[in-house]
Amino acid sequence: MSKELEQEVFDAQVVEGDQVVVRATDTTRSNLSDAHKDFIASLRAMANFYEARPDLELPMWTRFDLFGLKPQDLQRVSLLFAPCEKAVLPDFFMLRRRFGKSIRLEANWSRETVCERVVVGTEEVDEEVVVSKGVETRMNTGQKVEWHCPKVLDRKQVGEGSNDT
């Protein structure tokens, strides 16, 4: 963590009435990696920056994404994110943790790595095919597929969580 960033984090002050309250957060905990310490300090520095500039527009994107997770990380991340939401997109399975109305943290997996593809039948589909004389419509039989994705732990399974969701 840079000295300037560290200084901004540890010297942040808030005036409450006639008293100055110093917000000093211990980011030197030994169980945090240097990357975690820097990320935490950077978030605090940005919050301080915005707090000091109320007329500055807010960023358009306020989402942080985690990619590169392995299927075996799902339950661990689910516990760490709890309480969280689950979303299944055409290509992705996602766990989403909200922090207030503005900030989201999302863990993303390729849907096919954590969800089970189940063929539940067949369906007839019209398909346009280019031929030498133009385009023909042909009827093709395709698989009808459902994706069965894992359940994630909810508040009752891991406690009520914090008030930051």
C-alpha positions in Angstrom: 0.0 0.0 0.0 1.4 3.4 -0.9 2.3 5.9 1.8 -0.1 8.5 0.3 -3.0 6.0 0.2 -2.2 4.8 3.7 -2.0 8.4 5.0 -5.4 9.2 3.5 -7.0 6.2 5.1 -5.5 6.7 8.5 -6.0 10.5 8.6 -9.6 10.6 7.5 -11.6 12.8 9.9 -15.2 13.5 10.5 -16.5 16.5 12.4 -19.4 15.7 14.7 -20.5 18.8 16.5 -17.4 20.3 18.1 -15.5 17.1 18.1 -13.2 15.6 15.5 -13.6 11.8 15.2 -10.6 10.1 13.6 -11.5 7.0 11.6 -8.5 4.8 11.9 -9.0 1.3 10.7 -6.4 -1.4 11.3 -5.5 -2.7 7.8 -2.3 -4.3 9.2 -4.0 -7.4 10.4 -1.7 -10.3 9.8 -4.4 -12.6 8.2 -4.9 -10.2 5.3 -2.7 -10.4 2.2 -1.1 -7.3 0.9 -3.5 -7.3 -2.1 -6.5 -7.4 0.4 -5.0 -4.6 2.5 -4.5 -2.5 -0.6 -8.0 -3.2 -2.0 -9.6 -2.3 1.4 -7.5 0.9 1.7 -8.4 1.9 -1.8 -12.2 1.4 -1.2 -11.9 3.6 1.9 -9.9 6.2 0.1 -12.5 6.4 -2.6 -15.3 6.7 0.0 -13.4 9.5 1.6 -12.8 11.1 -1.8 -16.6 11.1 -2.6 -17.5 12.2 0.9 -15.3 15.3 0.5 -16.8 16.0 -3.0 -20.6 15.8 -2.7 -21.0 17.6 -6.1 -19.0 15.1 -8.0 -21.1 12.7 -10.2 -21.2 9.0 -9.2 -19.6 6.3 -11.3 -21.9 4.5 -13.8 -20.7 1.1 -12.8 -20.7 0.1 -9.1 -20.2 -3.6 -9.5 -17.2 -5.7 -8.6 -16.9 -9.1 -10.4 -15.0 -12.2 -9.3 -14.1 -14.5 -12.2 -11.8 -17.5 -12.4 -13.5 -19.3 -9.6 -13.5 -23.1 -9.6 -16.7 -25.2 -9.2 -15.4 -26.4 -5.8 -15.3 -22.7 -4.6 -19.1 -22.4 -4.9 -20.1 -23.5 -1.3 -17.2 -21.6 0.3 -18.1 -18.4 -1.6 -21.8 -19.0 -0.9 -21.0 -19.0 2.9 -18.8 -15.9 2.6 -21.4 -14.0 0.6 -24.4 -15.0 2.8 -26.9 -13.6 2.6 -26.8 -13.4 -1.1 -28.9 -13.8 -4.3 -28.4 -16.4 -7.0 -28.8 -15.6 -10.7 -28.7 -17.9 -13.7 -27.9 -16.3 -17.0 -27.6 -17.9 -20.5 -23.8 -18.5 -19.9 -23.2 -17.8 -16.3 -24.2 -18.8 -12.8 -23.8 -15.9 -10.4 -23.9 -15.2 -6.7 -24.7 -11.5 -5.9 -24.1 -9.7 -2.6 -25.5 -6.2 -2.3 -24.0 -3.4 -0.2 -26.7 -0.8 0.2 -28.4 0.3 -3.0 -25.3 1.3 -4.9 -22.6 -1.4 -4.7 -22.7 -5.1 -5.7 -20.1 -7.9 -5.5 -20.7 -10.7 -7.9 -19.0 -14.1 -8.1 -19.3 -15.7 -11.6 -18.9 -19.2 -12.8 -19.5 -20.6 -16.3 -23.0 -22.1 -16.0 -21.9 -25.4 -17.5 -19.3 -25.9 -14.8 -21.6 -25.7 -11.8 -25.1 -26.5 -13.2 -26.3 -29.8 -14.5 -27.6 -29.8 -18.1 -30.7 -32.0 -18.3 -32.4 -33.0 -21.5 -36.1 -33.0 -20.8 -37.4 -33.8 -24.3 -37.2 -32.7 -27.9 -38.8 -29.8 -29.8 -39.4 -29.0 -33.4 -37.7 -25.8 -34.6 -38.0 -24.0 -37.9 -34.5 -23.2 -39.3 -33.7 -21.1 -42.3 -31.0 -22.7 -44.5 -29.2 -21.0 -47.3 -29.3 -23.1 -50.5 -28.1 -22.4 -54.1 -31.5 -21.0 -55.0 -32.1 -18.8 -51.9 -33.3 -19.7 -48.4 -35.3 -22.7 -47.4 -37.1 -23.3 -44.2 -36.6 -26.7 -42.7 -38.0 -28.4 -39.6 -35.3 -29.7 -37.3 -35.6 -31.6 -34.1 -33.6 -30.2 -31.2 -33.2 -31.0 -27.6 -35.2 -29.3 -25.0 -32.9 -28.6 -22.1 -33.2 -27.4 -18.5 -30.3 -26.3 -16.3 -30.4 -27.6 -12.7 -28.2 -25.3 -10.6 -27.1 -25.7 -7.0 -29.0 -24.2 -4.1 -27.1 -21.6 -2.2 -27.2 -21.2 1.6 -29.7 -18.6 2.8 -29.9 -16.4 5.9 -31.5 -19.1 8.0 -28.7 -21.6 7.3 -25.9 -19.1 8.2 -27.5 -16.6 10.4 -29.1 -13.2 9.6 -25.8 -11.6 8.3 -25.1 -8.0 8.5 -27.1 -4.9 7.7 -25.1 -4.1 4.6 -27.3 -5.9 2.1 
